[in-house]
Amino acid sequence: MSRLTLISDHARGTAVCERCHVADRPLARMRGLLGRSGLAAGEGLLLRPAGSIHTHFMRFAIDAVFLDTDSHVIAVRSAIRPWRMARARGAKAVLELGAGEAARRGIAAGDVLLVGTAEADAHAPV
């Protein structure tokens, strides 16, 4: 997994996830957030490809931000408790954040998330 910075809606330029890990391999996606006791503010996990998630065996609630192929936010599910499932039609990636973080950061359907690594200033769609 690698670290990135996710930026919400380029028109606003507001940060969504300062310490975001990317799980883009089968084992990393399968492990997800298992074994963690929580997510700090500004921390998250981007699962791609993924159209759905589950919180089985997790110890804390999360927010899930569902993205399409163009990195548009198509749905936000808030405070998904352990032992639940969530999905969104058309989702190709899911950003998992701590419960309540999506609302605090103002993430809403229609936003476009851009990604920029710590090494580069350039931003590219998730």
N, C-alpha and C positions, 0 to 999 in steps of 0.2 A: 504494500500500500504506500502511496505517496502523499505528501502534504500539498495543499493548494489553498488559495483564497478564492472564495466565491463572492461574486458581486451581484446584487439584485438589480433589476431594471436599470440599464445604463443611463436612462434619462435622470434618475435620482442619484445614481452612483453610491448607493448605501451598501455597506458590507452585510453579507448574510452569514458567512461562516469563515472566520479567520483561520482556523485550524481544522481544515476538512481533509479527511482521508478518503481515498478513492479505492473502492473494492470493485475491480473490473476483471477479476479472475474467479473461476468457480469456487475454489476453496475460500478465498477472501469474502465472497458474497455469502457463502454458506455460514461462515463464522460470524460475520456481521458484528454486532455489539455484544455477543454472548460473552459472559465472564466479566463484563464491565459492571460497575456499581452506579454509573451515571455518566452524564455528559456535562461538561462545564459550559458556561456561556461562551459562545463563539466557536464551539467545537462541534463537529458533525461527521457523518459518513455518507458518501455518495456511492450508491449502488448502481452499476450499469453493466450490462443491460438488466433491467428489472421493471416489471409492471405491477408487482404486488410485493407485500412484505408481511411478515408475521413477527409477533413478539413472544413466541413460545420460549420458555426458559429464561426470559429476561427478568430483571429485578426492578425495572423502573419504566415509567411512561415516556413516550417520545412523540414528537410531531413528525409527520411524513409529508414531504413536498414532492408531488408527482410531476415529472417533466416529460414533454413529448420529444420527438427527434430534433426539433429546432430549439430546444431548451426553453420553451414557453412553459410556465407553471400552469398545469391544467387542473390541479386540485391540491388542497391542503387539508390534511386530516390532523386534528389537534388532540393531544393528550391520549394517545392510544396506549391503553393499559396492557400489562403483561397478559399473555395468553389470548391475544386478539389477532385478527388479520385485517388488512386494508389493501385496497387496490383502486385503480382509476383506469377507466377505459382509455386506451391510446397511450398509456404511460410507457416510456422506454427507459427511464431512470428515476431513482427515488433518492432524495436527500433526507437523511434522518438527523433530526436535531433534538435537543432536550425539550421536554414538555413546556409549552408556553413560549418557546423561542421564536417560532414563526410569527406569532402575533406581535411580540416585542420588536421584531425586525421589520414588521410591516409587509410580510410576504403575502401576496394574494394572486389569485388566478389572473393570468394575462401578463404577469411579470416575465422578463427574460433574464435568465441567469447566465452570467459570463464568468469564465474561470481564468485566473491568472496565477502562475506559479511565483514563488518567492524569488526565483532567479530572473524572471522576465517581467517586464511591464506590460507586454502585449496580453490582450484578453481574447479568448476564443469561446465559442459556445460550448456548453457542457456536452 
